[in-house]
Amino acid sequence: MGLQPLEFSDCYLDSPWFRERIRAHEAELEKTNKFIKELLKDGKSLIAATKNLSAAQRKFAHSLRDFKFEFIGDAETDDERCIDASLHEFSNFLKNLEEQREILALSVTETLIKPLEKFRKEKLGAVKEEKKKFDKETEKNYTSLEKHLNLSAKKKESHLLEADSQVEQNRKHFYELSLEYVCKLQEIQERKKFECVEPVLSFFQGMFTFYHQGYELSKDFNHYKMALQINIQNTRNRFEGTRSEVEELMNKIRQNPQEHKRANQFTIEGYLYAQEKWPAPFGSSWVKHYCMYRKETKKFTMIPFEHKSGGKIGDGDVFLLTCCTKRNMDTIDRRFCFDIEAADRSVTPVTMQAFSEEDRKLWMEALDGKEAMDKIGFTILRKCISAIETRGINDQGLYRVVGVSSKVQRLLSLLMDAKTCSEIDLENSVDWEVKTITSAMKQYLSGSPESRVNAIHFLVHKLPEKNKEMLDILVKHLANVSDHAKKNLMTVANLGVVFGPTLMRPQEETVAAIMDLKFQNIVVEILIENHEKVRLCVLLDTYFIVCSIFSVLNRRARAVYPCEAEHSSELSFQIGAVFENVEFSREPGWLEGTLNGRRGLIPQNYVQFL
C-alpha cells in the first residue's frame, strides 16, 4: 500500500495518526529530493567528464533503477504503473548503450539539469518553507492553548473573553496553515511523477541523436516513448482534474469543518487534558491525551501525546466507561471540565478538560459508533504467506515457477469461499504444491483483463432493468464514437475521462475518493471496449429467462460463481453446484431451488440453466 491520503478534515482533529501520515509524506519528499540531487550530480558528470562516460552511465543507470515513485491510495492505474516502470526501462537502455563504448557529446543542460533544478528549488523548496511555517505554528498554537487553559476561572469575565477570542484566532490561523500545508504536500506528491520523469525522457531522446547508430536506436525507442508520453499526459490530465476537486473540497471543509468529518468506528475522538493526581504535597498535573470513544462497546481510549516531541509519550489506556459527569467551576479551578468513571480502572473518576465549552458539550453528548469488519482477502493473503514461509521459503524460483492452471483455479475457488477458506490447511497439506499456492496468491492479487470484464459484467447484471437498458444504449453510442476517433479524436481513453466522473460519483467527498476518479475512467473504458461481450451476456440471460417460462418443472441449473448466504432463506454454494427444481422467486432477481435436500433462494445471475 502506498502513502495514505491526507484528509483536510483531519487537520481539525490533528490526531497522532494524521501526524504520522504527514511525516510519511515529508519523508517521501526528502527521499525524492535526495534522488533528484543525485540525478543532477550524475547528469553534470556526463557533461564534464566524457572520458569517464562509461562509469557515469552505469551510476546514472543504477540511480534510475533503484528509485520508485510512491502513489497515493490503495492501487495504481496502468498509466502510473508505466511511469513507475519507466525509470527501470531507462536504466536498461543505458546498459545497452554502454556495450557500444562510444564517446558521446551530450547536451543535457537544457533537457535535464535545468528542469530538475527548477523543480527541486521552486517546488520542493516551497514545500520545505511551508513545513517550517507549519512546525512553528504548531508549537505556537499548542503553547498558547496550554497557557490559556491554565488561566484561573476566577479572573474577570472580560479578561477571559478576550483570552478566548485570542486563542480562537490562533487556532483558526493554525487550521488555515494546516490546510494549505496538507494541500501542498499532496500536490507535490502527484506533480513529481511527471515533473521528474519528463526531463529524464527528454534527456534520453536527445542522447540518441548523438549516437553513431542513433537513428536505429531512436526508432526502437520511439514506440515506448510515445506510449510513455501518453501515460504522462494521462497522469497530468488526471492531476489537473483532481486538483480542482481537491481545492473545492478544501474550501468546503474550511467553511464548515463539522459537516465534513470522516465517518469511522468512533463516536467521537480528539484531544483532552486529563488530570493526574499525585500524593500530597505534590498536587496534580494536566497531561494532554488523544481520546477515542465508541458507544457500541463503551470503550474509552486515552493515548498521551505531545506535539512538541511529535509522538506518543506513553502507552494507551483502554477502559469501559460507566459514567460521565459535568464539573462546575465551583468544584474545580479550571473551565470545560468533566469527570469520567470506569468499571475496570483502579483510579476513578478521571477529570478531563476540553478545549472549549462547545467541545465539552460534544464530548458530553457523544456515544455512538460501529465496528469494522475484516475482509476475506486478508485471510487469504495471511494463509498463503504462512504456508509459503513454512514450506517453501528456500525453494529455488519461488514465485517464478508457476503452478498447473487447473489446480490454481481450484485452490482460488476454495479460498474465495469463506467456509472452505477457513477449513483448508495449506501449511500441512501435501495436496497443494508451493508453486500452486504462489500462483494462486499472485493471481488473486493481480487479477487479469478477463477478470476485470467479468467483474464489471457481474455488477452490470445487478443493475435494475431500466438502468441496464439505458447503460447499454449509452455504451453502444460511445463505442460508435470511439470508432471514429481518427477524425473526432475521442479515443476510448478520452471518453473514459469525460464519462467516468459523470456515470460514477463517490459516496462521500474525500481526497481518497478524488484519487479514485482514475479508476472510474478505467471502468468506462472497459465497458466501451467490451460492450458487445457484456451486451451479449445480458441478452443470453434474457433468453434463459424467457425459455424458462415455457420449461417443465424440475428445471436444473449450475452455479457459475460461488456464493456465501447472508440470510437463512438463502443457499450457500460453490462453482459447479447443481440445483434441482429451479423456478423463479417472487423476489426480483432471485430463483428458488433445491441443493443437497435444502430449498432456498439463489441469485439469478450466479447460475446457468441446464
MARFIBA-382596 format. One line per 5 residues: number of its first residue (from 1); their letters; for each residue x, y, z of C-alpha. Coordinates in nm, 2 decimals, always signed. Layout:
N
NUM = a = X Y Z; ...
END
This chain:
610
1 = mglqp = +0.00 +0.00 +0.00; +0.13 +0.35 -0.09; +0.11 +0.68 +0.11; -0.21 +0.74 +0.29; -0.42 +1.04 +0.16
6 = lefsd = -0.41 +1.34 +0.39; -0.77 +1.43 +0.45; -0.85 +1.80 +0.51; -1.10 +1.71 +0.78; -0.81 +1.56 +0.98
11 = cylds = -0.64 +1.90 +1.00; -0.91 +1.99 +1.26; -0.85 +1.67 +1.46; -0.47 +1.68 +1.43; -0.46 +1.33 +1.55
16 = pwfre = -0.13 +1.12 +1.61; -0.21 +0.92 +1.30; -0.26 +1.23 +1.10; +0.08 +1.35 +1.22; +0.23 +1.01 +1.12
21 = rirah = +0.08 +1.04 +0.77; +0.23 +1.39 +0.74; +0.57 +1.26 +0.84; +0.54 +0.98 +0.58; +0.47 +1.23 +0.31
26 = eaele = +0.76 +1.45 +0.43; +0.99 +1.15 +0.43; +0.89 +1.06 +0.08; +0.96 +1.42 -0.04; +1.30 +1.41 +0.13
31 = ktnkf = +1.37 +1.09 -0.05; +1.27 +1.25 -0.38; +1.48 +1.55 -0.31; +1.79 +1.33 -0.24; +1.71 +1.13 -0.56
36 = ikell = +1.69 +1.45 -0.77; +2.00 +1.58 -0.62; +2.19 +1.26 -0.70; +2.04 +1.26 -1.05; +2.16 +1.62 -1.11
41 = kdgks = +2.51 +1.53 -0.99; +2.52 +1.23 -1.23; +2.39 +1.44 -1.52; +2.66 +1.70 -1.47; +2.92 +1.43 -1.46
46 = liaat = +2.82 +1.32 -1.81; +2.89 +1.67 -1.94; +3.21 +1.74 -1.76; +3.38 +1.40 -1.78; +3.33 +1.24 -2.12
51 = knlsa = +3.64 +1.03 -2.06; +3.46 +0.87 -1.77; +3.14 +0.83 -1.96; +3.11 +0.46 -1.91; +3.13 +0.49 -1.53
56 = aqrkf = +2.89 +0.78 -1.52; +2.64 +0.59 -1.73; +2.65 +0.29 -1.50; +2.60 +0.52 -1.20; +2.32 +0.70 -1.36
61 = ahslr = +2.15 +0.38 -1.46; +2.19 +0.25 -1.11; +2.02 +0.56 -0.97; +1.73 +0.52 -1.21; +1.68 +0.16 -1.15
66 = dfkfe = +1.67 +0.18 -0.77; +1.42 +0.46 -0.73; +1.04 +0.40 -0.73; +0.77 +0.66 -0.70; +0.52 +0.61 -0.42
71 = figda = +0.15 +0.65 -0.51; -0.14 +0.78 -0.30; -0.42 +0.54 -0.23; -0.46 +0.16 -0.25; -0.38 +0.09 -0.61
76 = etdde = -0.21 +0.23 -0.92; -0.36 +0.29 -1.27; -0.20 +0.14 -1.57; -0.05 +0.48 -1.66; +0.10 +0.52 -1.31
81 = rcida = +0.25 +0.17 -1.33; +0.41 +0.25 -1.67; +0.55 +0.58 -1.52; +0.69 +0.38 -1.22; +0.84 +0.13 -1.45
86 = slhef = +0.98 +0.39 -1.69; +1.29 +0.46 -1.48; +1.38 +0.09 -1.49; +1.33 +0.09 -1.86; +1.56 +0.39 -1.90
91 = snflk = +1.82 +0.20 -1.70; +1.81 -0.09 -1.94; +1.86 +0.14 -2.24; +2.17 +0.28 -2.07; +2.31 -0.07 -2.02
96 = nleeq = +2.26 -0.14 -2.39; +2.43 +0.18 -2.49; +2.72 +0.11 -2.26; +2.81 -0.20 -2.46; +2.90 +0.02 -2.76
101 = reila = +3.16 +0.22 -2.57; +3.11 +0.52 -2.78; +3.21 +0.87 -2.68; +2.90 +1.09 -2.69; +2.87 +1.46 -2.69
106 = lsvte = +2.58 +1.52 -2.46; +2.38 +1.84 -2.43; +2.17 +1.77 -2.13; +2.18 +2.11 -1.95; +1.85 +2.23 -2.11
111 = tlikp = +1.67 +1.90 -2.12; +1.76 +1.75 -1.78; +1.96 +1.98 -1.54; +1.75 +2.30 -1.55; +1.40 +2.14 -1.52
116 = lekfr = +1.51 +1.92 -1.23; +1.69 +2.21 -1.06; +1.38 +2.43 -1.11; +1.15 +2.16 -0.97; +1.38 +2.10 -0.67
121 = keklg = +1.43 +2.46 -0.59; +1.09 +2.60 -0.67; +0.85 +2.31 -0.59; +1.03 +2.11 -0.32; +1.18 +2.42 -0.17
126 = avkee = +0.84 +2.58 -0.14; +0.71 +2.28 +0.05; +1.01 +2.29 +0.28; +0.93 +2.65 +0.36; +0.57 +2.56 +0.43
131 = kkkfd = +0.69 +2.28 +0.66; +0.89 +2.54 +0.87; +0.58 +2.76 +0.90; +0.36 +2.46 +0.99; +0.60 +2.34 +1.26
136 = ketek = +0.64 +2.68 +1.40; +0.27 +2.75 +1.40; +0.20 +2.40 +1.57; +0.43 +2.49 +1.86; +0.28 +2.84 +1.89
141 = nytsl = -0.08 +2.71 +1.88; -0.04 +2.44 +2.15; +0.18 +2.65 +2.37; -0.07 +2.93 +2.36; -0.35 +2.68 +2.42
146 = ekhln = -0.18 +2.54 +2.73; -0.12 +2.88 +2.87; -0.48 +2.97 +2.80; -0.62 +2.66 +2.97; -0.41 +2.74 +3.28
151 = lsakk = -0.60 +3.06 +3.33; -0.79 +3.07 +3.65; -1.17 +3.07 +3.63; -1.17 +3.34 +3.89; -1.03 +3.61 +3.66
156 = keshl = -1.26 +3.88 +3.53; -1.51 +3.78 +3.27; -1.38 +4.04 +3.02; -1.03 +3.91 +3.06; -1.14 +3.55 +3.00
161 = leads = -1.35 +3.65 +2.69; -1.06 +3.84 +2.55; -0.83 +3.54 +2.61; -1.08 +3.31 +2.45; -1.10 +3.53 +2.14
166 = qveqn = -0.72 +3.54 +2.11; -0.69 +3.16 +2.13; -0.97 +3.11 +1.88; -0.79 +3.34 +1.63; -0.46 +3.15 +1.69
171 = rkhfy = -0.65 +2.82 +1.63; -0.81 +2.94 +1.31; -0.48 +3.06 +1.18; -0.32 +2.72 +1.27; -0.60 +2.54 +1.09
176 = elsle = -0.57 +2.76 +0.78; -0.19 +2.69 +0.77; -0.25 +2.32 +0.82; -0.50 +2.30 +0.53; -0.26 +2.48 +0.30
181 = yvckl = +0.03 +2.26 +0.40; -0.17 +1.94 +0.35; -0.28 +2.06 +0.01; +0.09 +2.14 -0.08; +0.21 +1.80 +0.03
186 = qeiqe = -0.04 +1.61 -0.18; +0.01 +1.83 -0.48; +0.38 +1.79 -0.48; +0.34 +1.41 -0.45; +0.13 +1.40 -0.76
191 = rkkfe = +0.33 +1.66 -0.95; +0.67 +1.50 -0.91; +0.57 +1.20 -1.11; +0.56 +1.39 -1.44; +0.79 +1.68 -1.34
196 = cvepv = +1.07 +1.43 -1.27; +1.02 +1.18 -1.54; +0.96 +1.42 -1.83; +1.32 +1.57 -1.81; +1.46 +1.22 -1.80
201 = lsffq = +1.26 +1.13 -2.10; +1.39 +1.44 -2.29; +1.74 +1.35 -2.19; +1.71 +1.01 -2.34; +1.56 +1.14 -2.66
206 = gmftf = +1.84 +1.40 -2.70; +2.11 +1.15 -2.62; +2.02 +0.91 -2.90; +2.07 +1.17 -3.17; +2.44 +1.18 -3.10
211 = yhqgy = +2.50 +0.81 -3.14; +2.66 +0.66 -3.44; +2.36 +0.43 -3.47; +2.12 +0.69 -3.33; +1.86 +0.66 -3.60
216 = elskd = +1.81 +0.29 -3.54; +1.81 +0.32 -3.17; +1.56 +0.61 -3.18; +1.33 +0.41 -3.40; +1.34 +0.12 -3.15
221 = fnhyk = +1.28 +0.37 -2.86; +1.00 +0.56 -3.04; +0.72 +0.33 -2.96; +0.79 +0.32 -2.59; +0.85 +0.69 -2.58
226 = malqi = +0.51 +0.76 -2.74; +0.33 +0.52 -2.50; +0.51 +0.68 -2.20; +0.41 +1.03 -2.32; +0.05 +0.92 -2.33
231 = niqnt = +0.09 +0.78 -1.98; +0.24 +1.11 -1.86; -0.02 +1.32 -2.03; -0.30 +1.10 -1.89; -0.14 +1.13 -1.54
236 = rnrfe = -0.11 +1.51 -1.59; -0.47 +1.53 -1.70; -0.59 +1.34 -1.40; -0.38 +1.56 -1.18; -0.52 +1.88 -1.33
241 = gtrse = -0.87 +1.73 -1.29; -0.83 +1.62 -0.93; -0.65 +1.93 -0.82; -0.96 +2.15 -0.88; -1.17 +1.88 -0.70
246 = veelm = -0.93 +1.88 -0.40; -0.93 +2.26 -0.38; -1.30 +2.27 -0.39; -1.32 +2.01 -0.12; -1.07 +2.20 +0.09
251 = nkirq = -1.28 +2.52 +0.06; -1.60 +2.33 +0.16; -1.43 +2.19 +0.47; -1.28 +2.53 +0.55; -1.62 +2.68 +0.55
256 = npqeh = -1.78 +2.41 +0.76; -1.54 +2.16 +0.91; -1.81 +1.98 +1.13; -2.02 +1.88 +0.83; -1.73 +1.70 +0.65
261 = kranq = -1.60 +1.49 +0.94; -1.49 +1.14 +0.82; -1.70 +0.85 +0.92; -1.52 +0.59 +1.14; -1.58 +0.34 +1.41
266 = ftieg = -1.55 +0.60 +1.69; -1.84 +0.82 +1.81; -1.60 +1.10 +1.89; -1.23 +1.15 +1.91; -1.00 +1.43 +1.98
271 = ylyaq = -0.76 +1.59 +2.24; -0.85 +1.62 +2.61; -0.64 +1.71 +2.91; -0.65 +1.46 +3.19; -0.58 +1.55 +3.55
276 = ekwpa = -0.32 +1.32 +3.71; -0.32 +1.34 +4.09; -0.01 +1.30 +4.29; +0.04 +1.23 +4.66; +0.04 +1.53 +4.89
281 = pfgss = +0.20 +1.78 +4.88; +0.27 +1.74 +4.51; -0.08 +1.82 +4.39; -0.17 +1.73 +4.04; -0.07 +1.79 +3.67
286 = wvkhy = -0.26 +1.80 +3.34; -0.15 +1.58 +3.06; -0.27 +1.60 +2.70; -0.42 +1.28 +2.56; -0.58 +1.18 +2.23
291 = cmyrk = -0.91 +1.02 +2.33; -1.15 +0.80 +2.14; -1.49 +0.67 +2.25; -1.71 +0.40 +2.09; -2.06 +0.37 +2.24
296 = etkkf = -2.13 +0.02 +2.10; -1.86 -0.13 +2.33; -1.85 +0.16 +2.58; -1.47 +0.16 +2.54; -1.28 +0.48 +2.61
301 = tmipf = -0.92 +0.50 +2.49; -0.66 +0.76 +2.61; -0.33 +0.80 +2.44; -0.08 +1.05 +2.59; +0.06 +1.27 +2.31
306 = ehksg = +0.30 +1.56 +2.30; +0.30 +1.78 +1.98; +0.64 +1.93 +2.08; +0.81 +1.60 +2.07; +0.59 +1.48 +1.78
311 = gkigd = +0.49 +1.14 +1.93; +0.33 +0.94 +2.20; +0.48 +0.97 +2.55; +0.34 +0.65 +2.69; +0.12 +0.35 +2.64
316 = gdvfl = -0.25 +0.40 +2.57; -0.52 +0.32 +2.84; -0.84 +0.15 +2.74; -1.13 +0.10 +2.98; -1.51 +0.06 +2.99
321 = ltcct = -1.69 +0.38 +3.06; -1.97 +0.37 +3.32; -2.05 +0.74 +3.39; -1.97 +1.09 +3.26; -2.04 +1.39 +3.48
326 = krnmd = -2.00 +1.77 +3.41; -1.78 +1.96 +3.65; -1.90 +2.30 +3.76; -1.65 +2.58 +3.81; -1.73 +2.59 +4.18
331 = tidrr = -1.57 +2.25 +4.22; -1.26 +2.30 +4.02; -1.04 +2.59 +3.92; -1.05 +2.51 +3.55; -1.31 +2.55 +3.28
336 = fcfdi = -1.46 +2.30 +3.04; -1.41 +2.00 +3.27; -1.60 +1.68 +3.32; -1.54 +1.35 +3.51; -1.55 +1.00 +3.36
341 = eaadr = -1.58 +0.68 +3.57; -1.46 +0.34 +3.46; -1.56 -0.01 +3.56; -1.21 -0.16 +3.51; -0.98 +0.12 +3.61
346 = svtpv = -0.82 +0.15 +3.96; -0.81 +0.53 +3.97; -1.16 +0.67 +3.91; -1.31 +0.91 +3.84; -1.08 +1.09 +3.60
351 = tmqaf = -1.12 +1.46 +3.54; -1.09 +1.57 +3.18; -1.07 +1.92 +3.03; -1.19 +2.00 +2.68; -1.07 +2.29 +2.46
356 = seedr = -1.39 +2.49 +2.49; -1.75 +2.48 +2.61; -1.87 +2.37 +2.27; -1.60 +2.09 +2.27; -1.71 +1.98 +2.62
361 = klwme = -2.07 +1.97 +2.50; -1.98 +1.75 +2.21; -1.80 +1.50 +2.44; -2.09 +1.50 +2.68; -2.35 +1.43 +2.41
366 = aldgk = -2.15 +1.18 +2.20; -2.15 +0.80 +2.25; -2.20 +0.61 +1.92; -2.01 +0.40 +1.67; -1.98 +0.10 +1.45
371 = eamdk = -1.73 -0.19 +1.43; -1.53 -0.25 +1.11; -1.53 -0.60 +0.97; -1.23 -0.78 +0.83; -1.23 -0.87 +0.46
376 = igfti = -1.17 -1.23 +0.34; -0.88 -1.10 +0.13; -0.67 -1.06 +0.44; -0.74 -1.42 +0.55; -0.64 -1.55 +0.20
381 = lrkci = -0.32 -1.35 +0.20; -0.21 -1.45 +0.55; -0.29 -1.81 +0.49; -0.09 -1.83 +0.16; +0.21 -1.64 +0.31
386 = saiet = +0.21 -1.86 +0.62; +0.22 -2.17 +0.40; +0.49 -2.04 +0.17; +0.71 -1.93 +0.45; +0.66 -2.26 +0.63
391 = rgind = +0.71 -2.50 +0.34; +0.88 -2.32 +0.05; +1.08 -2.02 +0.17; +1.40 -2.19 +0.04; +1.26 -2.32 -0.29
396 = qglyr = +1.45 -2.22 -0.60; +1.25 -2.00 -0.83; +0.99 -1.92 -0.56; +0.71 -1.72 -0.72; +0.88 -1.76 -1.06
401 = vvgvs = +0.78 -2.12 -1.12; +0.41 -2.13 -1.20; +0.16 -2.40 -1.09; -0.08 -2.60 -1.30; -0.36 -2.37 -1.41
406 = skvqr = -0.65 -2.61 -1.32; -0.51 -2.66 -0.97; -0.45 -2.29 -0.92; -0.81 -2.21 -1.02; -0.94 -2.49 -0.79
411 = llsll = -0.74 -2.35 -0.50; -0.86 -2.00 -0.57; -1.23 -2.11 -0.57; -1.18 -2.28 -0.23; -1.00 -1.97 -0.09
416 = mdakt = -1.26 -1.73 -0.21; -1.54 -1.91 -0.02; -1.54 -1.81 +0.35; -1.63 -2.16 +0.47; -1.38 -2.36 +0.28
421 = cseid = -1.11 -2.09 +0.32; -1.12 -2.14 +0.70; -1.12 -2.52 +0.67; -0.83 -2.56 +0.42; -0.49 -2.63 +0.57
426 = lensv = -0.22 -2.51 +0.33; +0.07 -2.55 +0.57; +0.04 -2.92 +0.64; -0.15 -3.05 +0.33; +0.05 -3.23 +0.06
431 = dwevk = -0.23 -3.18 -0.19; -0.12 -2.83 -0.26; +0.23 -2.77 -0.40; +0.41 -2.45 -0.31; +0.41 -2.33 -0.67
436 = titsa = +0.03 -2.38 -0.68; +0.00 -2.16 -0.37; +0.23 -1.89 -0.50; +0.05 -1.88 -0.84; -0.29 -1.86 -0.66
441 = mkqyl = -0.17 -1.57 -0.45; -0.02 -1.38 -0.74; -0.34 -1.43 -0.95; -0.56 -1.32 -0.66; -0.35 -1.00 -0.61
446 = sgspe = -0.31 -0.91 -0.97; -0.63 -1.03 -1.14; -0.65 -1.03 -1.52; -0.81 -0.83 -1.80; -1.07 -1.10 -1.83
451 = srvna = -1.14 -1.09 -1.46; -1.20 -0.72 -1.49; -1.46 -0.77 -1.77; -1.62 -1.05 -1.57; -1.64 -0.84 -1.26
456 = ihflv = -1.79 -0.54 -1.44; -2.03 -0.78 -1.62; -2.14 -0.91 -1.28; -2.20 -0.56 -1.15; -2.40 -0.46 -1.46
461 = hklpe = -2.63 -0.76 -1.40; -2.71 -0.63 -1.06; -2.85 -0.30 -1.20; -3.23 -0.26 -1.23; -3.36 -0.34 -1.58
466 = knkem = -3.42 +0.02 -1.68; -3.07 +0.13 -1.57; -2.92 -0.17 -1.75; -3.11 -0.08 -2.07; -3.01 +0.29 -2.05
471 = ldilv = -2.64 +0.19 -1.99; -2.65 -0.04 -2.29; -2.78 +0.24 -2.51; -2.52 +0.49 -2.39; -2.22 +0.25 -2.41
476 = khlan = -2.32 +0.14 -2.76; -2.32 +0.50 -2.86; -1.98 +0.57 -2.70; -1.84 +0.27 -2.88; -1.96 +0.42 -3.21
481 = vsdha = -1.80 +0.75 -3.12; -1.47 +0.58 -3.04; -1.48 +0.40 -3.38; -1.44 +0.75 -3.54; -1.15 +0.85 -3.32
486 = kknlm = -0.93 +0.93 -3.61; -1.15 +1.22 -3.70; -1.32 +1.33 -3.38; -1.00 +1.25 -3.16; -1.23 +1.09 -2.90
491 = tvanl = -1.05 +0.77 -2.81; -1.17 +0.52 -2.56; -0.94 +0.68 -2.30; -1.07 +1.03 -2.37; -1.43 +0.91 -2.34
496 = gvvfg = -1.34 +0.74 -2.01; -1.21 +1.07 -1.88; -1.53 +1.25 -1.98; -1.79 +0.99 -1.87; -1.61 +0.83 -1.57
501 = ptlmr = -1.69 +1.11 -1.32; -2.04 +1.15 -1.49; -2.16 +0.79 -1.45; -2.00 +0.71 -1.11; -1.98 +0.95 -0.82
506 = pqeet = -1.82 +0.87 -0.48; -2.04 +0.83 -0.18; -1.86 +1.10 +0.01; -1.63 +1.38 -0.08; -1.28 +1.29 +0.04
511 = vaaim = -0.93 +1.32 -0.11; -0.92 +0.94 -0.13; -1.24 +0.94 -0.34; -1.10 +1.20 -0.57; -0.78 +1.00 -0.62
516 = dlkfq = -1.01 +0.70 -0.72; -1.16 +0.90 -1.01; -0.89 +0.75 -1.23; -1.04 +0.40 -1.18; -1.39 +0.53 -1.27
521 = nivve = -1.24 +0.63 -1.61; -1.09 +0.28 -1.65; -1.43 +0.11 -1.58; -1.59 +0.32 -1.85; -1.31 +0.22 -2.09
526 = ilien = -1.37 -0.15 -2.02; -1.74 -0.11 -2.08; -1.68 +0.06 -2.42; -1.41 -0.18 -2.53; -1.62 -0.49 -2.43
531 = hekvr = -1.97 -0.36 -2.49; -2.06 -0.64 -2.73; -1.95 -0.91 -2.49; -2.14 -0.75 -2.19; -2.44 -0.69 -2.40
536 = lcvll = -2.44 -1.05 -2.54; -2.43 -1.18 -2.19; -2.73 -0.97 -2.09; -2.92 -1.10 -2.40; -2.83 -1.46 -2.32
541 = dtyfi = -2.96 -1.42 -1.97; -3.28 -1.27 -2.10; -3.31 -1.57 -2.34; -3.28 -1.81 -2.05; -3.55 -1.63 -1.86
546 = vcsif = -3.79 -1.64 -2.15; -3.72 -2.01 -2.21; -3.76 -2.10 -1.85; -4.12 -1.97 -1.86; -4.21 -2.25 -2.10
551 = svlnr = -3.99 -2.51 -1.94; -4.12 -2.81 -1.74; -4.09 -2.84 -1.37; -3.78 -2.99 -1.21; -3.56 -2.74 -1.41
556 = rarav = -3.19 -2.78 -1.32; -2.92 -2.51 -1.30; -2.54 -2.50 -1.24; -2.36 -2.23 -1.03; -2.11 -2.02 -1.23
561 = ypcea = -2.00 -1.82 -0.92; -1.95 -1.91 -0.56; -2.19 -1.76 -0.30; -2.20 -1.73 +0.08; -2.55 -1.70 +0.22
566 = ehsse = -2.62 -1.37 +0.40; -2.96 -1.49 +0.53; -3.12 -1.81 +0.65; -3.35 -1.81 +0.34; -3.05 -1.82 +0.10
571 = lsfqi = -2.83 -2.10 -0.01; -2.45 -2.12 +0.01; -2.27 -2.30 -0.28; -1.95 -2.34 -0.48; -1.89 -2.31 -0.85
576 = gavfe = -2.03 -2.62 -1.03; -2.31 -2.69 -0.77; -2.62 -2.83 -0.95; -2.97 -2.72 -0.83; -3.29 -2.92 -0.87
581 = nvefs = -3.65 -2.79 -0.91; -3.54 -2.44 -1.00; -3.81 -2.18 -1.05; -3.84 -1.81 -1.04; -3.90 -1.65 -0.70
586 = repgw = -4.13 -1.37 -0.62; -3.83 -1.17 -0.52; -3.69 -0.99 -0.83; -3.35 -1.12 -0.94; -3.38 -1.44 -0.73
591 = legtl = -3.45 -1.80 -0.81; -3.57 -2.08 -0.58; -3.40 -2.42 -0.59; -3.30 -2.73 -0.40; -2.94 -2.82 -0.31
596 = ngrrg = -2.85 -3.12 -0.10; -3.20 -3.16 +0.02; -3.24 -2.79 +0.13; -3.45 -2.54 -0.06; -3.37 -2.17 -0.06
601 = lipqn = -3.31 -1.86 -0.26; -3.04 -1.84 -0.53; -2.91 -1.52 -0.70; -3.03 -1.54 -1.06; -2.71 -1.41 -1.22
606 = yvqfl = -2.50 -1.67 -1.03; -2.63 -1.97 -1.22; -2.69 -2.10 -1.58; -2.98 -2.32 -1.66; -2.91 -2.68 -1.78
END
